[in-house]
């Protein structure tokens, strides 16, 4: 049974007998003495999609939801649904844009390392790998000798994601993007 202080983005807990996924965790430390740290957590109901915001103390307990995690691979985009395939038994699962809120910018055909959460053989959501490798499709020309400075420029990736990258990178280079923050990490 995890405590509120142990929760992180992507964890699935049970609240009032319903499965909720942790979408956002914000830790607030009050300045007065003796006050306990508060955790403002945004949950999403995995069955209805409804949001739930809670302010909790660090020692509040949650029951872990009884869901199965399986490894899947992103296969293709069909209309408004994204299709994933189980890497062990080749079962296909579909999710729509609302289910993948904010995660579609990192999906490329054949992407592996994704974990799908299943409850009663229905896919509730996915967890992306910590980072993904994407090619820069459009950016300003690279500037020689600019590797010593921390200046950045905008770069467009194949999924439409716009990230800030160092000035020395050019179109066609493959870079590593952090899926939690959406920021440039390094060259791939």
C-alpha positions, 0 to 999 in steps of 0.5 A: 500500500503506497503512501501519498509521498511515494506516488509518482506519475503513472502509478495506478491506485484504487479510490472508492473502488475505482482505478485512478492513474496519477497524472500530476504530483506537486509537492508543497512544503509549508514555511511554518514550523510543525506543518507537514508537507502537502502533496497536491495530486491529480488523478484520472479515473481510468474507466470514466476519464474524470479528473480528481484533484486531492491535497494529501499529507505524505502519510495518507495510504492508498490501495494499489489497483489490481491491474496487469502490466504488459509490454506492448509495441506501438503499431499504427495510427488508424483514424482517431485510434492508436493501435498497440500490439502485445509483444508476447501473444500479439494481441492488439489494443486500441486507444483514442486521443483522450486516453493518450492525452499528451503522449501521442507526441512521442509515438513513432511506428514500431516504438517498443518499451511501452507498458500497457495497463490492463483491467479485466482484459481492457486496456486502460492506458499506457506508460511510455519509456523514460526517453525516446529517440526522434529525428529532427525534421526541421530546424534552423541551420547549425552554427559552427563553434556554438557548442560552448554556449547554452543557447537553444533553438526550436526544432520540429520532430516527425510527430509534430513536437516542438522542442528546444535544442542546442544551436549546433544540431542540424536537420536529420540528426537523431536526438533523445527526448525525455517523455516525462518533461518533453525536453531535449536530453542528448544526441541519440 
